[in-house]
Amino acid sequence: MMEKIYLDHASAMPIDPRVLKFAEQYLKGRYGNPSSLHSAGLEAKRTIEDARKKVAELINAEKETCIIFTGGATESNNLAIKGTALRNMGKGKKVTASAIEHISVLNPMKELQKSGFELSLIPVDSTGVDRCRRFRKTQGDADQRYHCNLNNVRKQRNRDNRTY
Ligand SMILES: Cc1ncc(COP(=O)(O)O)c(C=O)c1O
């Protein structure tokens, strides 16, 4: 039988066994609402804040508060796109994205358009090169904001020499 090779780890991948082992204890028994004041809630809060600190260190974030945990990519994309656009609307209301973005990017962009933003969708050729060229042309316009998913992130080594 032909061996299958899964090439879509950018969209779904198996959980690292170390992460599963750590998370399992909270999913099974040590659960608590981090906004609650009882001991289970306080423990959950401590664990989340510890994770936030570790992620911030890992990516050299400016502040721990820059790290926002979400339930998935759709929630993250909505938060990033609408949050950035609305926060900066005083500077301009032009937003740009590539025409082939995931629906979780295109939908919040279209919602911004409905509420008065000017949306440009950059078409692509079969190589994706055109997208970069067209984007470069728009960079002179301070109003423009761009969103593009980084699906093929280069592997990097951190201080502990671990690969991510
Ligand atoms: C590139 C990309 N962005 C966003 C999503 C949405 O992810 P989620 O299901 O975590 O909301 C997916 C899911 O397939 C995806 O492949």
The ligand as a MOL file (V3000), in Angstrom:
LIG
                    3D

  0  0  0     0  0            999 V3000
M  V30 BEGIN CTAB
M  V30 COUNTS 16 16 0 0 0
M  V30 BEGIN ATOM
M  V30 1 C -5.0090 29.2300 6.9950 0
M  V30 2 C -6.1280 29.0070 7.9740 0
M  V30 3 N -6.5850 30.0540 8.6810 0
M  V30 4 C -7.5930 29.8980 9.5670 0
M  V30 5 C -8.1940 28.6780 9.7890 0
M  V30 6 C -9.3300 28.5770 10.7940 0
M  V30 7 O -8.8790 27.9070 11.9280 0
M  V30 8 P -9.7970 27.6120 13.1830 0
M  V30 9 O -10.5920 26.3830 12.8350 0
M  V30 10 O -8.8240 27.3580 14.2890 0
M  V30 11 O -10.6890 28.7730 13.4730 0
M  V30 12 C -7.7500 27.5620 9.0810 0
M  V30 13 C -8.3970 26.2530 9.2770 0
M  V30 14 O -8.3160 25.3680 8.4570 0
M  V30 15 C -6.7050 27.7210 8.1440 0
M  V30 16 O -6.2400 26.6850 7.4260 0
M  V30 END ATOM
M  V30 BEGIN BOND
M  V30 1 1 1 2
M  V30 2 1 2 3
M  V30 3 2 2 15
M  V30 4 2 3 4
M  V30 5 1 4 5
M  V30 6 1 5 6
M  V30 7 2 5 12
M  V30 8 1 6 7
M  V30 9 1 7 8
M  V30 10 2 8 9
M  V30 11 1 8 10
M  V30 12 1 8 11
M  V30 13 1 12 13
M  V30 14 1 12 15
M  V30 15 2 13 14
M  V30 16 1 15 16
M  V30 END BOND
M  V30 END CTAB
M  END
